[in-house]
Amino acid sequence: MTTPASITPSIIETLYEDALLLADEARASFDLDDSYGSGGEEASVARVAMSCEALRTTTRMMHAIAWLLNQKAFFAGEISEFQLRQHGRLPPAQPQPAQEELDLLPPYISDLVDRSIQFYARVERLDRAWRQRFELQPAAVRRLRERLGYAFGR
């Protein structure tokens, strides 16, 4: 029987480096973008959308980085598995940004927001699998067959 997959220090280190790069890119992009000037109401709405996405993106990345740092501490022997399971939870993902808000942002900012969402989803899947101890879940087809068998009195 094969051993289930697990998280390794190299996986965590690679994700950590990716997270730092993405967080730094987000910081630089949101700090430097001042393309709205002092226009009218539309520019004001765009600035609010930019501020909201800056906060969401940096929060998303800081949560991912905190989760990765907890994993690194576990692998370094600084915290126990019990402590990691108790206090190293990844917060739930934030709501998806509204498309009309994303449309107000420059394309490179929208791309950055999307990449941060995808990165967080990767970490979220890894956290979920780790919490379930990488146990394989029953296949959807098998569950469907079981339900059909019960429905037809098999």
N, CA, C and O atoms as a GROMACS GRO file, in nm:
protein
  616
    1MET      N    1   0.085  -0.118   0.000
    1MET     CA    2   0.000   0.000   0.000
    1MET      C    3   0.090   0.124   0.000
    1MET      O    4   0.192   0.126   0.067
    2THR      N    5   0.051   0.225  -0.074
    2THR     CA    6   0.133   0.345  -0.083
    2THR      C    7   0.108   0.436   0.036
    2THR      O    8   0.000   0.436   0.095
    3THR      N    9   0.209   0.513   0.070
    3THR     CA   10   0.199   0.609   0.178
    3THR      C   11   0.133   0.735   0.126
    3THR      O   12   0.168   0.782   0.018
    4PRO      N   13   0.037   0.790   0.202
    4PRO     CA   14  -0.027   0.913   0.153
    4PRO      C   15   0.074   1.027   0.145
    4PRO      O   16   0.174   1.029   0.216
    5ALA      N   17   0.045   1.120   0.058
    5ALA     CA   18   0.131   1.237   0.041
    5ALA      C   19   0.130   1.320   0.169
    5ALA      O   20   0.040   1.306   0.252
    6SER      N   21   0.228   1.402   0.183
    6SER     CA   22   0.235   1.489   0.300
    6SER      C   23   0.304   1.619   0.260
    6SER      O   24   0.357   1.633   0.150
    7ILE      N   25   0.301   1.711   0.352
    7ILE     CA   26   0.372   1.837   0.331
    7ILE      C   27   0.518   1.814   0.370
    7ILE      O   28   0.547   1.749   0.470
    8THR      N   29   0.606   1.867   0.290
    8THR     CA   30   0.749   1.857   0.321
    8THR      C   31   0.806   1.997   0.343
    8THR      O   32   0.748   2.096   0.297
    9PRO      N   33   0.917   2.006   0.412
    9PRO     CA   34   0.979   2.138   0.431
    9PRO      C   35   1.011   2.208   0.298
    9PRO      O   36   1.001   2.331   0.290
   10SER      N   37   1.048   2.134   0.197
   10SER     CA   38   1.080   2.198   0.069
   10SER      C   39   0.954   2.257   0.003
   10SER      O   40   0.962   2.362  -0.060
   11ILE      N   41   0.841   2.191   0.018
   11ILE     CA   42   0.716   2.246  -0.036
   11ILE      C   43   0.683   2.377   0.036
   11ILE      O   44   0.650   2.477  -0.027
   12ILE      N   45   0.693   2.375   0.168
   12ILE     CA   46   0.663   2.494   0.247
   12ILE      C   47   0.760   2.607   0.213
   12ILE      O   48   0.718   2.722   0.199
   13GLU      N   49   0.888   2.575   0.200
   13GLU     CA   50   0.987   2.678   0.168
   13GLU      C   51   0.959   2.740   0.031
   13GLU      O   52   0.968   2.862   0.014
   14THR      N   53   0.927   2.658  -0.066
   14THR     CA   54   0.897   2.709  -0.200
   14THR      C   55   0.774   2.799  -0.199
   14THR      O   56   0.774   2.907  -0.258
   15LEU      N   57   0.668   2.753  -0.130
   15LEU     CA   58   0.547   2.834  -0.120
   15LEU      C   59   0.575   2.965  -0.044
   15LEU      O   60   0.522   3.070  -0.080
   16TYR      N   61   0.657   2.956   0.059
   16TYR     CA   62   0.692   3.075   0.137
   16TYR      C   63   0.763   3.179   0.050
   16TYR      O   64   0.731   3.298   0.055
   17GLU      N   65   0.858   3.133  -0.029
   17GLU     CA   66   0.928   3.225  -0.119
   17GLU      C   67   0.833   3.286  -0.221
   17GLU      O   68   0.839   3.406  -0.249
   18ASP      N   69   0.744   3.203  -0.277
   18ASP     CA   70   0.645   3.254  -0.372
   18ASP      C   71   0.554   3.358  -0.306
   18ASP      O   72   0.521   3.460  -0.366
   19ALA      N   73   0.513   3.330  -0.181
   19ALA     CA   74   0.425   3.421  -0.109
   19ALA      C   75   0.495   3.555  -0.083
   19ALA      O   76   0.434   3.661  -0.098
   20LEU      N   77   0.621   3.550  -0.044
   20LEU     CA   78   0.694   3.674  -0.019
   20LEU      C   79   0.707   3.757  -0.147
   20LEU      O   80   0.692   3.879  -0.144
   21LEU      N   81   0.736   3.690  -0.257
   21LEU     CA   82   0.748   3.763  -0.385
   21LEU      C   83   0.615   3.826  -0.425
   21LEU      O   84   0.611   3.941  -0.468
   22LEU      N   85   0.507   3.750  -0.411
   22LEU     CA   86   0.375   3.801  -0.449
   22LEU      C   87   0.333   3.915  -0.355
   22LEU      O   88   0.276   4.014  -0.400
   23ALA      N   89   0.359   3.900  -0.226
   23ALA     CA   90   0.325   4.006  -0.130
   23ALA      C   91   0.405   4.133  -0.159
   23ALA      O   92   0.351   4.244  -0.151
   24ASP      N   93   0.532   4.118  -0.192
   24ASP     CA   94   0.614   4.234  -0.223
   24ASP      C   95   0.566   4.302  -0.352
   24ASP      O   96   0.564   4.424  -0.361
   25GLU      N   97   0.529   4.220  -0.450
   25GLU     CA   98   0.476   4.277  -0.573
   25GLU      C   99   0.346   4.353  -0.546
   25GLU      O  100   0.324   4.461  -0.601
   26ALA      N  101   0.261   4.297  -0.461
   26ALA     CA  102   0.136   4.364  -0.426
   26ALA      C  103   0.163   4.497  -0.357
   26ALA      O  104   0.103   4.600  -0.391
   27ARG      N  105   0.254   4.495  -0.259
   27ARG     CA  106   0.288   4.619  -0.188
   27ARG      C  107   0.337   4.725  -0.285
   27ARG      O  108   0.292   4.840  -0.281
   28ALA      N  109   0.429   4.686  -0.372
   28ALA     CA  110   0.485   4.783  -0.466
   28ALA      C  111   0.379   4.832  -0.565
   28ALA      O  112   0.374   4.951  -0.596
   29SER      N  113   0.296   4.743  -0.614
   29SER     CA  114   0.195   4.782  -0.712
   29SER      C  115   0.091   4.875  -0.653
   29SER      O  116   0.055   4.975  -0.715
   30PHE      N  117   0.044   4.844  -0.534
   30PHE     CA  118  -0.058   4.930  -0.474
   30PHE      C  119   0.001   5.061  -0.426
   30PHE      O  120  -0.068   5.163  -0.426
   31ASP      N  121   0.128   5.061  -0.384
   31ASP     CA  122   0.193   5.185  -0.342
   31ASP      C  123   0.216   5.279  -0.460
   31ASP      O  124   0.201   5.400  -0.447
   32LEU      N  125   0.253   5.223  -0.574
   32LEU     CA  126   0.292   5.306  -0.688
   32LEU      C  127   0.176   5.351  -0.774
   32LEU      O  128   0.189   5.449  -0.847
   33ASP      N  129   0.062   5.283  -0.767
   33ASP     CA  130  -0.046   5.318  -0.857
   33ASP      C  131  -0.119   5.442  -0.806
   33ASP      O  132  -0.187   5.439  -0.704
   34ASP      N  133  -0.105   5.549  -0.879
   34ASP     CA  134  -0.175   5.673  -0.850
   34ASP      C  135  -0.231   5.727  -0.982
   34ASP      O  136  -0.223   5.847  -1.010
   35SER      N  137  -0.287   5.638  -1.060
   35SER     CA  138  -0.330   5.674  -1.195
   35SER      C  139  -0.466   5.743  -1.198
   35SER      O  140  -0.514   5.779  -1.305
   36TYR      N  141  -0.529   5.762  -1.082
   36TYR     CA  142  -0.663   5.819  -1.083
   36TYR      C  143  -0.664   5.969  -1.064
   36TYR      O  144  -0.766   6.035  -1.087
   37GLY      N  145  -0.550   6.024  -1.023
   37GLY     CA  146  -0.540   6.169  -1.009
   37GLY      C  147  -0.649   6.224  -0.919
   37GLY      O  148  -0.691   6.158  -0.823
   38SER      N  149  -0.695   6.342  -0.950
   38SER     CA  150  -0.800   6.405  -0.870
   38SER      C  151  -0.922   6.429  -0.957
   38SER      O  152  -0.978   6.539  -0.958
   39GLY      N  153  -0.964   6.325  -1.031
   39GLY     CA  154  -1.079   6.335  -1.118
   39GLY      C  155  -1.208   6.345  -1.041
   39GLY      O  156  -1.208   6.369  -0.920
   40GLY      N  157  -1.316   6.326  -1.110
   40GLY     CA  158  -1.449   6.338  -1.051
   40GLY      C  159  -1.491   6.217  -0.972
   40GLY      O  160  -1.410   6.147  -0.911
   41GLU      N  161  -1.621   6.193  -0.974
   41GLU     CA  162  -1.680   6.085  -0.895
   41GLU      C  163  -1.630   5.948  -0.940
   41GLU      O  164  -1.607   5.860  -0.858
   42GLU      N  165  -1.612   5.929  -1.071
   42GLU     CA  166  -1.564   5.800  -1.122
   42GLU      C  167  -1.424   5.769  -1.068
   42GLU      O  168  -1.395   5.656  -1.030
   43ALA      N  169  -1.338   5.869  -1.066
   43ALA     CA  170  -1.202   5.849  -1.012
   43ALA      C  171  -1.208   5.820  -0.863
   43ALA      O  172  -1.128   5.741  -0.812
   44SER      N  173  -1.300   5.882  -0.795
   44SER     CA  174  -1.316   5.858  -0.651
   44SER      C  175  -1.362   5.715  -0.624
   44SER      O  176  -1.311   5.650  -0.533
   45VAL      N  177  -1.455   5.666  -0.703
   45VAL     CA  178  -1.504   5.529  -0.689
   45VAL      C  179  -1.390   5.431  -0.721
   45VAL      O  180  -1.375   5.328  -0.655
   46ALA      N  181  -1.310   5.463  -0.822
   46ALA     CA  182  -1.198   5.377  -0.859
   46ALA      C  183  -1.093   5.374  -0.748
   46ALA      O  184  -1.034   5.269  -0.721
   47ARG      N  185  -1.068   5.489  -0.682
   47ARG     CA  186  -0.973   5.492  -0.571
   47ARG      C  187  -1.021   5.406  -0.454
   47ARG      O  188  -0.942   5.339  -0.388
   48VAL      N  189  -1.152   5.410  -0.428
   48VAL     CA  190  -1.208   5.327  -0.320
   48VAL      C  191  -1.193   5.179  -0.356
   48VAL      O  192  -1.155   5.098  -0.272
   49ALA      N  193  -1.222   5.144  -0.482
   49ALA     CA  194  -1.206   5.005  -0.526
   49ALA      C  195  -1.060   4.962  -0.514
   49ALA      O  196  -1.032   4.850  -0.471
   50MET      N  197  -0.969   5.050  -0.550
   50MET     CA  198  -0.826   5.019  -0.540
   50MET      C  199  -0.787   4.998  -0.393
   50MET      O  200  -0.714   4.905  -0.361
   51SER      N  201  -0.835   5.083  -0.306
   51SER     CA  202  -0.804   5.069  -0.164
   51SER      C  203  -0.859   4.939  -0.107
   51SER      O  204  -0.792   4.871  -0.030
   52CYS      N  205  -0.982   4.906  -0.144
   52CYS     CA  206  -1.043   4.781  -0.096
   52CYS      C  207  -0.963   4.659  -0.142
   52CYS      O  208  -0.936   4.568  -0.064
   53GLU      N  209  -0.927   4.658  -0.269
   53GLU     CA  210  -0.851   4.543  -0.321
   53GLU      C  211  -0.710   4.539  -0.264
   53GLU      O  212  -0.654   4.430  -0.245
   54ALA      N  213  -0.653   4.653  -0.238
   54ALA     CA  214  -0.519   4.655  -0.174
   54ALA      C  215  -0.528   4.591  -0.036
   54ALA      O  216  -0.443   4.510   0.000
   55LEU      N  217  -0.630   4.627   0.039
   55LEU     CA  218  -0.647   4.570   0.173
   55LEU      C  219  -0.675   4.420   0.167
   55LEU      O  220  -0.616   4.342   0.241
   56ARG      N  221  -0.765   4.380   0.078
   56ARG     CA  222  -0.798   4.238   0.065
   56ARG      C  223  -0.676   4.156   0.022
   56ARG      O  224  -0.649   4.049   0.077
   57THR      N  225  -0.605   4.206  -0.076
   57THR     CA  226  -0.491   4.132  -0.130
   57THR      C  227  -0.380   4.119  -0.026
   57THR      O  228  -0.324   4.011  -0.008
   58THR      N  229  -0.347   4.228   0.041
   58THR     CA  230  -0.241   4.219   0.140
   58THR      C  231  -0.284   4.133   0.259
   58THR      O  232  -0.202   4.060   0.315
   59THR      N  233  -0.410   4.141   0.299
   59THR     CA  234  -0.459   4.055   0.408
   59THR      C  235  -0.453   3.909   0.368
   59THR      O  236  -0.410   3.824   0.446
   60ARG      N  237  -0.496   3.880   0.248
   60ARG     CA  238  -0.492   3.743   0.196
   60ARG      C  239  -0.349   3.688   0.199
   60ARG      O  240  -0.325   3.576   0.242
   61MET      N  241  -0.256   3.769   0.152
   61MET     CA  242  -0.117   3.724   0.148
   61MET      C  243  -0.057   3.712   0.288
   61MET      O  244   0.021   3.620   0.313
   62MET      N  245  -0.092   3.802   0.380
   62MET     CA  246  -0.038   3.794   0.516
   62MET      C  247  -0.093   3.670   0.587
   62MET      O  248  -0.021   3.607   0.665
   63HIS      N  249  -0.219   3.634   0.562
   63HIS     CA  250  -0.273   3.511   0.620
   63HIS      C  251  -0.198   3.389   0.568
   63HIS      O  252  -0.165   3.299   0.644
   64ALA      N  253  -0.173   3.388   0.438
   64ALA     CA  254  -0.100   3.275   0.379
   64ALA      C  255   0.043   3.268   0.435
   64ALA      O  256   0.092   3.160   0.467
   65ILE      N  257   0.107   3.382   0.447
   65ILE     CA  258   0.244   3.385   0.500
   65ILE      C  259   0.245   3.339   0.646
   65ILE      O  260   0.335   3.265   0.687
   66ALA      N  261   0.148   3.383   0.724
   66ALA     CA  262   0.142   3.339   0.865
   66ALA      C  263   0.124   3.188   0.873
   66ALA      O  264   0.187   3.123   0.957
   67TRP      N  265   0.039   3.132   0.787
   67TRP     CA  266   0.019   2.986   0.786
   67TRP      C  267   0.150   2.916   0.750
   67TRP      O  268   0.187   2.816   0.812
   68LEU      N  269   0.219   2.968   0.650
   68LEU     CA  270   0.345   2.908   0.608
   68LEU      C  271   0.452   2.920   0.717
   68LEU      O  272   0.531   2.828   0.736
   69LEU      N  273   0.455   3.032   0.787
   69LEU     CA  274   0.551   3.047   0.897
   69LEU      C  275   0.522   2.947   1.010
   69LEU      O  276   0.615   2.895   1.071
   70ASN      N  277   0.395   2.922   1.037
   70ASN     CA  278   0.360   2.819   1.136
   70ASN      C  279   0.410   2.682   1.092
   70ASN      O  280   0.461   2.605   1.173
   71GLN      N  281   0.394   2.652   0.964
   71GLN     CA  282   0.443   2.524   0.912
   71GLN      C  283   0.595   2.516   0.924
   71GLN      O  284   0.650   2.412   0.962
   72LYS      N  285   0.663   2.626   0.892
   72LYS     CA  286   0.809   2.628   0.904
   72LYS      C  287   0.851   2.608   1.050
   72LYS      O  288   0.948   2.536   1.077
   73ALA      N  289   0.780   2.670   1.142
   73ALA     CA  290   0.811   2.653   1.285
   73ALA      C  291   0.791   2.509   1.328
   73ALA      O  292   0.868   2.457   1.408
   74PHE      N  293   0.689   2.444   1.274
   74PHE     CA  294   0.666   2.303   1.306
   74PHE      C  295   0.783   2.217   1.256
   74PHE      O  296   0.835   2.134   1.330
   75PHE      N  297   0.823   2.238   1.131
   75PHE     CA  298   0.934   2.160   1.076
   75PHE      C  299   1.066   2.188   1.147
   75PHE      O  300   1.154   2.102   1.150
   76ALA      N  301   1.080   2.308   1.202
   76ALA     CA  302   1.202   2.342   1.274
   76ALA      C  303   1.199   2.293   1.419
   76ALA      O  304   1.295   2.309   1.494
   77GLY      N  305   1.087   2.233   1.458
   77GLY     CA  306   1.075   2.181   1.594
   77GLY      C  307   1.042   2.288   1.697
   77GLY      O  308   1.054   2.263   1.818
   78GLU      N  309   1.000   2.405   1.652
   78GLU     CA  310   0.970   2.514   1.744
   78GLU      C  311   0.831   2.503   1.805
   78GLU      O  312   0.805   2.557   1.913
   79ILE      N  313   0.740   2.434   1.735
   79ILE     CA  314   0.606   2.410   1.788
   79ILE      C  315   0.571   2.264   1.760
   79ILE      O  316   0.625   2.202   1.668
   80SER      N  317   0.480   2.210   1.840
   80SER     CA  318   0.438   2.071   1.823
   80SER      C  319   0.326   2.062   1.721
   80SER      O  320   0.267   2.163   1.682
   81GLU      N  321   0.297   1.939   1.678
   81GLU     CA  322   0.186   1.919   1.585
   81GLU      C  323   0.055   1.961   1.651
   81GLU      O  324  -0.032   2.018   1.585
   82PHE      N  325   0.042   1.933   1.781
   82PHE     CA  326  -0.079   1.973   1.854
   82PHE      C  327  -0.096   2.125   1.848
   82PHE      O  328  -0.204   2.174   1.819
   83GLN      N  329   0.012   2.199   1.875
   83GLN     CA  330   0.006   2.345   1.870
   83GLN      C  331  -0.028   2.394   1.729
   83GLN      O  332  -0.106   2.488   1.712
   84LEU      N  333   0.030   2.330   1.631
   84LEU     CA  334   0.004   2.368   1.493
   84LEU      C  335  -0.142   2.344   1.458
   84LEU      O  336  -0.206   2.429   1.395
   85ARG      N  337  -0.196   2.231   1.497
   85ARG     CA  338  -0.336   2.201   1.467
   85ARG      C  339  -0.431   2.292   1.544
   85ARG      O  340  -0.537   2.327   1.494
   86GLN      N  341  -0.392   2.331   1.667
   86GLN     CA  342  -0.476   2.419   1.748
   86GLN      C  343  -0.473   2.564   1.701
   86GLN      O  344  -0.577   2.628   1.691
   87HIS      N  345  -0.355   2.614   1.672
   87HIS     CA  346  -0.339   2.758   1.651
   87HIS      C  347  -0.291   2.796   1.511
   87HIS      O  348  -0.279   2.914   1.481
   88GLY      N  349  -0.263   2.699   1.427
   88GLY     CA  350  -0.209   2.728   1.295
   88GLY      C  351  -0.311   2.722   1.184
   88GLY      O  352  -0.278   2.689   1.070
   89ARG      N  353  -0.435   2.751   1.218
   89ARG     CA  354  -0.542   2.744   1.117
   89ARG      C  355  -0.530   2.857   1.015
   89ARG      O  356  -0.496   2.970   1.049
   90LEU      N  357  -0.561   2.823   0.893
   90LEU     CA  358  -0.569   2.923   0.787
   90LEU      C  359  -0.709   2.983   0.792
   90LEU      O  360  -0.807   2.908   0.786
   91PRO      N  361  -0.721   3.115   0.802
   91PRO     CA  362  -0.856   3.174   0.803
   91PRO      C  363  -0.930   3.144   0.673
   91PRO      O  364  -0.867   3.124   0.569
   92PRO      N  365  -1.062   3.142   0.679
   92PRO     CA  366  -1.137   3.119   0.554
   92PRO      C  367  -1.105   3.226   0.450
   92PRO      O  368  -1.071   3.339   0.484
   93ALA      N  369  -1.119   3.188   0.326
   93ALA     CA  370  -1.092   3.282   0.217
   93ALA      C  371  -1.190   3.398   0.223
   93ALA      O  372  -1.304   3.383   0.266
   94GLN      N  373  -1.143   3.512   0.180
   94GLN     CA  374  -1.229   3.630   0.174
   94GLN      C  375  -1.324   3.616   0.056
   94GLN      O  376  -1.298   3.539  -0.037
   95PRO      N  377  -1.434   3.689   0.059
   95PRO     CA  378  -1.526   3.685  -0.056
   95PRO      C  379  -1.455   3.731  -0.184
   95PRO      O  380  -1.365   3.815  -0.181
   96GLN      N  381  -1.498   3.675  -0.293
   96GLN     CA  382  -1.442   3.716  -0.423
   96GLN      C  383  -1.477   3.862  -0.449
   96GLN      O  384  -1.586   3.906  -0.416
   97PRO      N  385  -1.384   3.936  -0.508
   97PRO     CA  386  -1.415   4.076  -0.539
   97PRO      C  387  -1.523   4.083  -0.647
   97PRO      O  388  -1.530   3.997  -0.736
   98ALA      N  389  -1.604   4.185  -0.638
   98ALA     CA  390  -1.710   4.205  -0.738
   98ALA      C  391  -1.645   4.240  -0.872
   98ALA      O  392  -1.548   4.316  -0.878
   99GLN      N  393  -1.700   4.186  -0.979
   99GLN     CA  394  -1.644   4.209  -1.112
   99GLN      C  395  -1.647   4.357  -1.149
   99GLN      O  396  -1.555   4.406  -1.214
  100GLU      N  397  -1.752   4.428  -1.108
  100GLU     CA  398  -1.760   4.571  -1.141
  100GLU      C  399  -1.650   4.650  -1.070
  100GLU      O  400  -1.604   4.752  -1.122
  101GLU      N  401  -1.608   4.604  -0.953
  101GLU     CA  402  -1.495   4.669  -0.885
  101GLU      C  403  -1.364   4.637  -0.957
  101GLU      O  404  -1.281   4.725  -0.976
  102LEU      N  405  -1.347   4.511  -0.996
  102LEU     CA  406  -1.225   4.473  -1.068
  102LEU      C  407  -1.213   4.547  -1.200
  102LEU      O  408  -1.102   4.579  -1.244
  103ASP      N  409  -1.325   4.574  -1.265
  103ASP     CA  410  -1.323   4.644  -1.392
  103ASP      C  411  -1.272   4.788  -1.378
  103ASP      O  412  -1.226   4.848  -1.475
  104LEU      N  413  -1.281   4.842  -1.258
  104LEU     CA  414  -1.232   4.978  -1.233
  104LEU      C  415  -1.081   4.984  -1.217
  104LEU      O  416  -1.021   5.091  -1.225
  105LEU      N  417  -1.020   4.869  -1.194
  105LEU     CA  418  -0.876   4.863  -1.167
  105LEU      C  419  -0.796   4.845  -1.295
  105LEU      O  420  -0.846   4.789  -1.392
  106PRO      N  421  -0.672   4.890  -1.295
  106PRO     CA  422  -0.585   4.864  -1.412
  106PRO      C  423  -0.568   4.712  -1.430
  106PRO      O  424  -0.572   4.638  -1.331
  107PRO      N  425  -0.548   4.666  -1.552
  107PRO     CA  426  -0.536   4.522  -1.577
  107PRO      C  427  -0.427   4.453  -1.495
  107PRO      O  428  -0.446   4.340  -1.450
  108TYR      N  429  -0.313   4.519  -1.475
  108TYR     CA  430  -0.206   4.453  -1.399
  108TYR      C  431  -0.245   4.436  -1.252
  108TYR      O  432  -0.199   4.341  -1.188
  109ILE      N  433  -0.328   4.524  -1.198
  109ILE     CA  434  -0.375   4.510  -1.060
  109ILE      C  435  -0.478   4.396  -1.053
  109ILE      O  436  -0.475   4.316  -0.960
  110SER      N  437  -0.567   4.390  -1.151
  110SER     CA  438  -0.665   4.280  -1.154
  110SER      C  439  -0.595   4.146  -1.163
  110SER      O  440  -0.636   4.049  -1.098
  111ASP      N  441  -0.489   4.140  -1.243
  111ASP     CA  442  -0.411   4.017  -1.255
  111ASP      C  443  -0.345   3.981  -1.122
  111ASP      O  444  -0.342   3.865  -1.083
  112LEU      N  445  -0.292   4.080  -1.055
  112LEU     CA  446  -0.228   4.059  -0.924
  112LEU      C  447  -0.330   4.006  -0.822
  112LEU      O  448  -0.300   3.914  -0.747
  113VAL      N  449  -0.448   4.065  -0.820
  113VAL     CA  450  -0.554   4.020  -0.730
  113VAL      C  451  -0.589   3.875  -0.760
  113VAL      O  452  -0.602   3.793  -0.669
  114ASP      N  453  -0.604   3.843  -0.888
  114ASP     CA  454  -0.637   3.705  -0.928
  114ASP      C  455  -0.527   3.607  -0.887
  114ASP      O  456  -0.557   3.498  -0.838
  115ARG      N  457  -0.402   3.645  -0.907
  115ARG     CA  458  -0.292   3.556  -0.868
  115ARG      C  459  -0.288   3.535  -0.716
  115ARG      O  460  -0.254   3.426  -0.670
  116SER      N  461  -0.321   3.638  -0.640
  116SER     CA  462  -0.323   3.622  -0.494
  116SER      C  463  -0.438   3.530  -0.451
  116SER      O  464  -0.423   3.452  -0.357
  117ILE      N  465  -0.550   3.538  -0.520
  117ILE     CA  466  -0.664   3.449  -0.491
  117ILE      C  467  -0.626   3.305  -0.525
  117ILE      O  468  -0.654   3.214  -0.447
  118GLN      N  469  -0.563   3.285  -0.638
  118GLN     CA  470  -0.520   3.149  -0.677
  118GLN      C  471  -0.416   3.094  -0.580
  118GLN      O  472  -0.420   2.976  -0.545
  119PHE      N  473  -0.323   3.178  -0.535
  119PHE     CA  474  -0.222   3.134  -0.440
  119PHE      C  475  -0.288   3.092  -0.309
  119PHE      O  476  -0.256   2.988  -0.253
  120TYR      N  477  -0.380   3.174  -0.261
  120TYR     CA  478  -0.448   3.142  -0.135
  120TYR      C  479  -0.526   3.012  -0.148
  120TYR      O  480  -0.530   2.933  -0.054
  121ALA      N  481  -0.588   2.990  -0.263
  121ALA     CA  482  -0.662   2.865  -0.284
  121ALA      C  483  -0.568   2.744  -0.278
  121ALA      O  484  -0.605   2.640  -0.225
  122ARG      N  485  -0.448   2.758  -0.332
  122ARG     CA  486  -0.348   2.649  -0.324
  122ARG      C  487  -0.314   2.618  -0.179
  122ARG      O  488  -0.311   2.502  -0.138
  123VAL      N  489  -0.287   2.722  -0.102
  123VAL     CA  490  -0.253   2.703   0.039
  123VAL      C  491  -0.372   2.646   0.114
  123VAL      O  492  -0.356   2.562   0.202
  124GLU      N  493  -0.490   2.693   0.080
  124GLU     CA  494  -0.613   2.643   0.143
  124GLU      C  495  -0.632   2.493   0.118
  124GLU      O  496  -0.667   2.418   0.209
  125ARG      N  497  -0.609   2.450  -0.006
  125ARG     CA  498  -0.620   2.306  -0.038
  125ARG      C  499  -0.516   2.225   0.039
  125ARG      O  500  -0.545   2.115   0.087
  126LEU      N  501  -0.397   2.278   0.050
  126LEU     CA  502  -0.290   2.211   0.124
  126LEU      C  503  -0.326   2.202   0.273
  126LEU      O  504  -0.305   2.098   0.336
  127ASP      N  505  -0.379   2.309   0.328
  127ASP     CA  506  -0.419   2.310   0.468
  127ASP      C  507  -0.531   2.208   0.492
  127ASP      O  508  -0.527   2.133   0.590
  128ARG      N  509  -0.629   2.206   0.404
  128ARG     CA  510  -0.741   2.112   0.418
  128ARG      C  511  -0.691   1.968   0.413
  128ARG      O  512  -0.731   1.885   0.495
  129ALA      N  513  -0.604   1.938   0.318
  129ALA     CA  514  -0.550   1.802   0.306
  129ALA      C  515  -0.466   1.766   0.429
  129ALA      O  516  -0.474   1.654   0.478
  130TRP      N  517  -0.388   1.860   0.480
  130TRP     CA  518  -0.306   1.834   0.598
  130TRP      C  519  -0.395   1.807   0.720
  130TRP      O  520  -0.367   1.716   0.798
  131ARG      N  521  -0.501   1.885   0.735
  131ARG     CA  522  -0.592   1.866   0.849
  131ARG      C  523  -0.662   1.732   0.841
  131ARG      O  524  -0.697   1.673   0.944
  132GLN      N  525  -0.684   1.682   0.720
  132GLN     CA  526  -0.746   1.550   0.702
  132GLN      C  527  -0.639   1.441   0.697
  132GLN      O  528  -0.668   1.326   0.665
  133ARG      N  529  -0.516   1.479   0.729
  133ARG     CA  530  -0.401   1.388   0.731
  133ARG      C  531  -0.379   1.318   0.597
  133ARG      O  532  -0.335   1.203   0.591
  134PHE      N  533  -0.411   1.389   0.490
  134PHE     CA  534  -0.390   1.343   0.354
  134PHE      C  535  -0.458   1.209   0.327
  134PHE      O  536  -0.412   1.132   0.243
  135GLU      N  537  -0.567   1.183   0.398
  135GLU     CA  538  -0.642   1.060   0.373
  135GLU      C  539  -0.721   1.077   0.244
  135GLU      O  540  -0.781   1.182   0.219
  136LEU      N  541  -0.719   0.974   0.164
  136LEU     CA  542  -0.795   0.979   0.040
  136LEU      C  543  -0.943   0.968   0.073
  136LEU      O  544  -0.984   0.881   0.150
  137GLN      N  545  -1.022   1.054   0.014
  137GLN     CA  546  -1.166   1.054   0.035
  137GLN      C  547  -1.230   0.963  -0.070
  137GLN      O  548  -1.176   0.946  -0.179
  138PRO      N  549  -1.346   0.903  -0.038
  138PRO     CA  550  -1.411   0.817  -0.136
  138PRO      C  551  -1.436   0.892  -0.266
  138PRO      O  552  -1.471   1.010  -0.266
  139ALA      N  553  -1.419   0.821  -0.374
  139ALA     CA  554  -1.438   0.883  -0.505
  139ALA      C  555  -1.585   0.919  -0.526
  139ALA      O  556  -1.674   0.851  -0.475
  140ALA      N  557  -1.608   1.025  -0.598
  140ALA     CA  558  -1.745   1.070  -0.624
  140ALA      C  559  -1.826   0.964  -0.696
  140ALA      O  560  -1.945   0.948  -0.669
  141VAL      N  561  -1.763   0.891  -0.787
  141VAL     CA  562  -1.835   0.787  -0.861
  141VAL      C  563  -1.881   0.677  -0.766
  141VAL      O  564  -1.994   0.629  -0.777
  142ARG      N  565  -1.794   0.637  -0.675
  142ARG     CA  566  -1.831   0.532  -0.581
  142ARG      C  567  -1.946   0.577  -0.491
  142ARG      O  568  -2.037   0.499  -0.462
  143ARG      N  569  -1.943   0.702  -0.446
  143ARG     CA  570  -2.052   0.754  -0.363
  143ARG      C  571  -2.182   0.758  -0.442
  143ARG      O  572  -2.289   0.727  -0.389
  144LEU      N  573  -2.173   0.796  -0.569
  144LEU     CA  574  -2.292   0.800  -0.653
  144LEU      C  575  -2.349   0.660  -0.673
  144LEU      O  576  -2.471   0.641  -0.667
  145ARG      N  577  -2.263   0.563  -0.697
  145ARG     CA  578  -2.309   0.424  -0.711
  145ARG      C  579  -2.378   0.376  -0.584
  145ARG      O  580  -2.481   0.309  -0.590
  146GLU      N  581  -2.320   0.410  -0.470
  146GLU     CA  582  -2.382   0.370  -0.343
  146GLU      C  583  -2.519   0.432  -0.327
  146GLU      O  584  -2.614   0.365  -0.285
  147ARG      N  585  -2.531   0.560  -0.360
  147ARG     CA  586  -2.662   0.628  -0.349
  147ARG      C  587  -2.762   0.566  -0.445
  147ARG      O  588  -2.878   0.548  -0.408
  148LEU      N  589  -2.719   0.534  -0.567
  148LEU     CA  590  -2.810   0.470  -0.663
  148LEU      C  591  -2.851   0.331  -0.615
  148LEU      O  592  -2.966   0.290  -0.631
  149GLY      N  593  -2.756   0.260  -0.555
  149GLY     CA  594  -2.787   0.126  -0.504
  149GLY      C  595  -2.892   0.133  -0.394
  149GLY      O  596  -2.983   0.050  -0.390
  150TYR      N  597  -2.879   0.231  -0.306
  150TYR     CA  598  -2.978   0.247  -0.199
  150TYR      C  599  -3.112   0.290  -0.256
  150TYR      O  600  -3.216   0.244  -0.210
  151ALA      N  601  -3.110   0.378  -0.356
  151ALA     CA  602  -3.235   0.429  -0.414
  151ALA      C  603  -3.313   0.319  -0.485
  151ALA      O  604  -3.436   0.321  -0.484
  152PHE      N  605  -3.244   0.223  -0.545
  152PHE     CA  606  -3.311   0.116  -0.618
  152PHE      C  607  -3.319  -0.013  -0.537
  152PHE      O  608  -3.343  -0.121  -0.592
  153GLY      N  609  -3.298  -0.002  -0.407
  153GLY     CA  610  -3.316  -0.116  -0.317
  153GLY      C  611  -3.218  -0.228  -0.335
  153GLY      O  612  -3.252  -0.344  -0.313
  154ARG      N  613  -3.101  -0.197  -0.374
  154ARG     CA  614  -2.998  -0.298  -0.397
  154ARG      C  615  -2.939  -0.350  -0.271
  154ARG      O  616  -2.851  -0.436  -0.275
   0.00000   0.00000   0.00000
